[in-house]
Amino acid sequence: MDLQHMYGVKLNDGHSMPVLGFGTYAPEDIPKSKAGEATKLAIDVGFRHIDSAYLYQNEEEVGEAIREKIADGTVKREDIFYTTKLWTTFLRPEFVQPALEKSLKKLQLDYVDLFIIHVPVAMKAGEELLPKDARGNFILDTVDICDTWVALEKCKDAGLTKSIGVSNFNHKQLEMILNKPGLKYKPVCNQVECHPYLNQSKLLAFCKSKDIVLVAYSALASHRDPKWMDRNSPNLLEEPILIAIAKAHNRTPGQVALRYHLQRGAVVLAKSFNAKRIKENFQVFDFQLTPEDMKAIDGLNRNLRYAKLEFAADHPYYPYSEEY
Ligand code: NAP
């Protein structure tokens, strides 16, 4: 049996998603070639789920890495689960399929496995990734996310993506899609920040009740890129309780932080561009946290968000004005 099937969760559209994914985002000062090199290492150690996005500007390198691993016989295309994201300047329905086609062209792949709306808040449409006004503020736009969703459904029907989903949506925004008249496909997932300091227990329960997979990002305390993240926030991996649990299992805090999500029924992403840590992060299928460990980790929740998306705070679709 291949790894994807061993470690896969069944999505509400019948496809399967490996429960541990490899994150590829890195701050701008890191050469994009590192994402490609790391993706190859990740595939070599067993990762089959690769998470990227148009925004990350590394899809040429990540796509090349995947194609190299297919060419050298390590994997077949169907063993890989690749996610890309619809950037927020492309939320207007007429830009959705062209945006996916742009990613596919960079990747040099025929299809992606998952295409998700990166954030519900639109920015000014156009080629500029981060459109800003003269005062340096992001220029926002208002686009009905239900209209964007219909355009994603069309991408699935066109065979450009196997599955469609969302990211950074609150439960009300998920409900908006689920209750949309004429809905053809439900989102298969909601990819959100999630870790013991922000364990998203309500959103996870909601997603489970709707057969939507919660995909946890920043599970290892986040990339801390000051452009998006609050750098002054405490580092989860230095948390004494996590360290003590890791010691008891002869594991690292990172492995415990990843394993936590697998045992609570979420999918988890882990980014590393370091060979040793890439390997370490895949070694999470051969130990078990006890119910007491899980309870202690649950107890660390303090609703601490590394990425607050502050630029969008005044937008009607700002996702964090809701409790979950
Ligand atoms: P993360 O997975 O929380 O990792 C954070 C940092 O931890 C990495 O920079 C890594 O540095 C370090 N690290 C990795 N393994 C470790 C270990 N075992 N022990 C100690 N440190 C370790 O990073 P993230 O980028 O915030 O989130 C992961 C992925 O989720 C992203 O790459 C991206 O694909 C996705 N994401 C999506 C969104 C969204 O809006 N949908 C937002 C953020 C992230 P080294 O490279 O030096 O190991």
Boltz pocket constraint, residues with backbone or C-beta under 6 A from the ligand:
constraints:
  - pocket:
      binder: B
      contacts: [[A, 22], [A, 23], [A, 24], [A, 25], [A, 26], [A, 51], [A, 52], [A, 118], [A, 167], [A, 168], [A, 191], [A, 192], [A, 216], [A, 217], [A, 218], [A, 219], [A, 220], [A, 221], [A, 222], [A, 223], [A, 224], [A, 237], [A, 252], [A, 254], [A, 255], [A, 269], [A, 270], [A, 271], [A, 272], [A, 273], [A, 274], [A, 277], [A, 278], [A, 280], [A, 281], [A, 307]]
      max_distance: 6.0
